[in-house]
Each structure stands twice: as C-alpha cells, then as structure tokens.
C-alpha cells in the first residue's frame, strides 16, 4: 500500500463501516447469529429455540459492516491519485457523528423511559 493509499483506505473504511453498521442494525442484516446459551453460531439471522435464551446479533452486525468496509476500502485504495485527492478526510469523523445521532433517534425509547 502506498503512502497515498492509506488515508484513502482509512477514510473509506470508516465511512462504509459506520453506514453499513447502521443499516445492519436497523434492518437486522447479521452475517451470523451467536446463541450464548448453547454456544452455537448460525449463519444469518436465527431466532433462538424454545428455552434457549437470547440470540446475539451484534457479532454478525460487526462482521457484516467489517466485510463491507474492508472490501470498499481495498477497492478505493486502487483509484487513481487524481480522484483520491478529491476525497475529504473529514468524512471519517462527520459520518460517524451523524450515525451516532441516528442511533440516538432510533433508540430514543430507551432514553425516554
């Protein structure tokens, strides 16, 4: 990876990861589900069986966002330098800040109890 590609990689990864994580949580697009009571992993979103406890989707959401961010960042690392110069590095903090605000709105019922 060249010296120019690292800032592009980091910026694109941060933006794509946070937006994909928001969508994955909102629409429940988990790559896999972990059932803590049985210690099992299952592909996709799986509901826990009768009396098995609570299914954990967080790991799957993180994996979904991580793969999307990684694939996008690797692809963005190979764009020509003239296009890479147009990418504002401020997106790497502005987009996550906006995602936090959206999460605050989505979880408002937990804060207003």
C-alpha positions in Angstrom: 0.0 0.0 0.0 1.4 3.3 -1.0 1.7 6.3 1.3 -1.3 7.9 -0.6 -3.5 4.8 -0.3 -3.5 4.7 3.5 -5.6 7.8 4.1 -8.0 6.8 1.3 -8.2 3.3 2.8 -8.9 4.6 6.3 -11.4 7.3 5.3 -13.4 4.9 3.0 -13.3 2.1 5.6 -14.6 4.4 8.4 -17.4 5.8 6.3 -18.6 2.5 4.8 -18.3 0.6 8.1 -20.4 3.1 10.1 -23.1 3.4 7.4 -23.2 -0.4 6.9 -23.3 -1.0 10.6 -26.3 1.4 11.0 -28.2 -0.4 8.2 -27.3 -3.8 9.5 -28.6 -2.9 13.0 -31.7 -1.1 11.7 -32.7 -3.9 9.2 -31.1 -6.8 11.2 -28.7 -7.9 8.5 -26.4 -10.1 10.6 -23.9 -12.3 8.8 -24.3 -14.8 11.6 -26.0 -15.2 15.0 -24.5 -16.3 18.3 -26.6 -18.2 20.8 -24.9 -17.7 24.2 -27.0 -20.3 26.0 -25.8 -23.1 23.7 -22.5 -21.6 22.4 -23.6 -22.1 18.8 -23.0 -19.9 15.8 -25.6 -20.0 13.0 -25.5 -18.4 9.5 -27.7 -15.4 9.0 -30.3 -14.2 11.4 -31.6 -17.1 13.5 -34.2 -16.9 16.3 -33.3 -18.8 19.5 -35.1 -22.1 20.1 -37.6 -22.6 22.8 -36.0 -22.1 26.2 -32.5 -21.4 24.7 -32.2 -17.8 25.9 -31.4 -14.8 23.8 -29.7 -14.8 20.3 -26.9 -12.2 19.9 -26.8 -10.5 16.6 -24.1 -7.9 17.5 -21.2 -10.0 16.3 -22.9 -10.6 13.0 -23.6 -6.9 12.5 -20.0 -6.1 13.2 -18.8 -8.8 10.7 -21.2 -7.6 8.1 -20.0 -4.0 8.5 -16.4 -5.1 8.7 -16.5 -7.0 5.4 -18.3 -4.2 3.6 -15.9 -1.7 4.9 -12.8 -3.8 4.1 -14.0 -4.6 0.5 -14.8 -0.9 -0.2 -11.6 0.4 1.3 -9.4 -2.1 -0.6 -11.2 -1.1 -3.8 -10.8 2.6 -3.1 -7.1 2.1 -2.5 -6.6 1.4 -6.2 -8.4 4.5 -7.5 -6.2 7.0 -9.4 -4.4 9.6 -7.4 -6.3 12.5 -9.1 -9.6 11.0 -7.8 -8.2 10.2 -4.4 -7.2 13.9 -3.8 -10.9 14.8 -4.0 -11.8 12.6 -1.0 -12.2 14.9 2.0 -10.7 13.2 5.1 -13.3 14.9 7.3 -15.9 12.3 6.2 -14.1 9.9 8.6 -15.4 11.9 11.6 -18.5 13.6 10.2 -20.3 10.4 9.0 -19.8 8.5 12.4 -21.0 11.6 14.2 -24.2 11.6 12.1 -24.6 7.8 12.6 -24.5 8.4 16.4 -27.2 10.9 16.1 -29.3 8.5 14.0 -28.7 5.7 16.6 -29.8 8.2 19.3 -33.1 8.7 17.4 -33.6 5.0 16.8 -33.0 4.2 20.5 -35.0 7.2 21.8 -37.4 5.0 23.6 -34.6 3.6 25.8 -33.6 7.1 26.8 -37.2 8.4 27.4 -38.4 5.7 29.8 
